[in-house]
Amino acid sequence: MDTGTHLVMGIGLGALATLDPVVVQSPVTAQAVMLGTIIGSQAPDIDTVLKLRNNAVYIRHHRGITHSIPAVLLWPIFITAVLFVFHQESNILHLWIWTFLAVFLHVFVDIFNAYGTQALRPISPKWVALGVINTFDAFIFGIHVAGLILWGFGAPPGYTFVGVYITMFFYYLIRFRERRLVKEAVLREIPDARKIILSPTMKFDKWRIAVTTENFFYVARAAGHYITILDKFERVPLPDNEVLDIAKHDKNLAAFLSFSPVYRWEIAENEEHYEVRFIDLRYRSNGYYPFVAVVHLDSDLNITSSYTGWIFSEDKLKKKLKLINV
């Protein structure tokens, strides 16, 4: 989820903690727990700083090790230890419990969007992405804000957020039902589909769809349970090609391939260079596919520049490639 949603979830857990007798009887513990749930709700996303290095490192590692099983266990211990230094009269066990719940909830809710996490690492490096909730969901964010407003007007925080999380539970069930119905609609439209990737949008009844069949890729959208096919591409196997073999060793293209499950590729050649381009088919926007990886090689097959990330115009992509030295 986005940073704002994780923040209100952290505050919401702090409110829920007021139902814990140990927390409510100690103002010091209550203060420490609120800090623990807020910090714990943000801690796994510390890997966002990797974006300062480059997109390749960020794409490869975001929601990776910081969302893994060891991290879920270690984050609460570290946060609790630091907070206890400043709140030595607090109950350390209950501080750890609520901080752990905040970290766990962060990782848990992240698996429900299309990006997913490596939450099973080190058991499995597989990305767990259920594709049910958009990275920002207005309902989830809004119901937390509503709970905080009610708390501000004097409603009991613990019971208010019990209501919030019960409502969320049923909302998730509804979203799973919607995904199933959309998938059934896709299969009616494309009965030979082998793989269907659904990506929820910020609108409740709108979905992005990428479908793989034996011979084609389909890009579609769903409005309600009505499917509109937007593009159709022939599936062309990657050739045994020296240009492509060299390009695949570039850090940007390697990062793209580690992240994208459905893409098409192009190789262009002119007098000055080769261009290898891989295009993720999940994120079509206004007729354009903005998530790409591009590698330029000179006539001697030396990589001269490369880029991976979100680009919404060819002019911006050209500027990026000119500015980046490999």
Secondary structure, DSSP 8 states (H G I E B T S, - for coil): --HHHHHHHHHHHHHHGGGSHHHHT-HHHHHHHHHHHHHHHHGGGGGGGGGGT-HHHHHHHTTSGGGSHHHHHHHHHHHHHHHHHH-TTS-HHHHHHHHHHHHHHHHHHHTTSSS-B-TTTTT----B----S-SS-HHHHHHHHHHHHHHHTT--HHHHHHHHHHHHHHHHHHHHHHHHHHHHHHHHHSTT-SEEEEEE-SSTTEEEEEEE-SSEEEEEEEETTEEEEEEEEE-------HHHHHHTTSHHHHHHHHH-SSEEEEEEE-SSEEEEEEEESS--BTTB--EEEEEEEETT--EEEEEEEE-SSHHHHHHHHHH---
